[in-house]
Amino acid sequence: MSNKMPNTPSVDTGSVPLIELWRGDILESLHRGHAVVMRDTGEVVEAWGRADAVIYPRSSCKMVQALPLLETGAGRDLTPEHLALACASHQGAAIHVTRVANWLHDLGLSESDLRCGCQAAEDLAERDRLIKAGETACQLHNNCSGKHAGFLTLNRHLRGDAEYTLPDHPVQTEIRSAFEEVTGLPSPGFGIDGCSAPNFATQLSGLAFAMAQFAAATEGGDTRARAMVALRDAMILHPDLVAGETRACTDLMRAMEGRAAVKTGAEAVFVAILPQQRLGIALKIVDGGVRAAEAAITALLIRHRALEAAHPVVQRYLGPLLSRRGLHAGHVCTAPGFA
């Protein structure tokens, strides 16, 4: 499997202002990007910047990477908690680490069978526990450990060798096939993600199209549709497992009370699945600014009636900036012409 991509325009080409940060009367920061809202029919409802911008989805596509886990029957005995973890970029809290460890144990495997690498716990309580116990973080604390437990579950079904993150491994071959089918586009190549697995590139419109299919899927559909419903609903049911306390994915899904599933990806990618509207959303901030991606997805969720503009969570990502003493310092807002 080749990771060589043809020449593509810079991700900044054709980008437009999406998010502004004002401090006093001065525009302090301006974040440019691309955003697409699509229906499952392939119709572009609206777009800013270039819908055909080629990006790495990074962790925003974990629900797509988990499709073969269910479509092959490998995950037939998994619970919604397992599926939420398979889609998660968690912060290594006890609720995440313990569940992934138990999942591996049920497979007859252990932390050493993971190939995601070690990562410091981002959850403060777990970080403090490790320090007090004189322990170090391990692969279970990696934000992708749930995804990798899903990979291992699929790998056992496929009877692949231990190196399941290699691009030509049967696990990754299954994932690439599913990824290209639901994006509707051949991937031009891949990059190696922070968890060592290949991350397949696609156009932003392809990513939004995939999310729209997750949004429109029903239990009465085919095997893929039922897998999409299971993964989507698991994320909505367990937002705490998808990310964690104080994280945007968890905060926003809790606030929407079942109306949407959202997922961030590294370098400021964000997607949303809106079942009631049968819409998929994908966006990319070209400077990699996470704050801007969180503000942009918040604005689009409000625009498409999945999130109430008056909900307190909105102020965390889109609204006033306060000093550490609580003084008004500025505000984050959408740029003119966006959302």
PyMOL commands that set and color helices and strands:
alter all, ss='L'
color gray80, all
select helices_A, chain A and resi 58-65+67-71+80-86+94-106+111-113+124-133+139-141+145-158+170-183+204-216+223-237+239-242+248-256+290-303+314-317
alter helices_A, ss='H'
color red, helices_A
select strands_A, chain A and resi 16-23+26-39+44-48+54-55+190-192+198-200+202-203+261-265+269-274+279-285+320-322+328-334
alter strands_A, ss='S'
color yellow, strands_A
deselect
rebuild
show_as cartoon
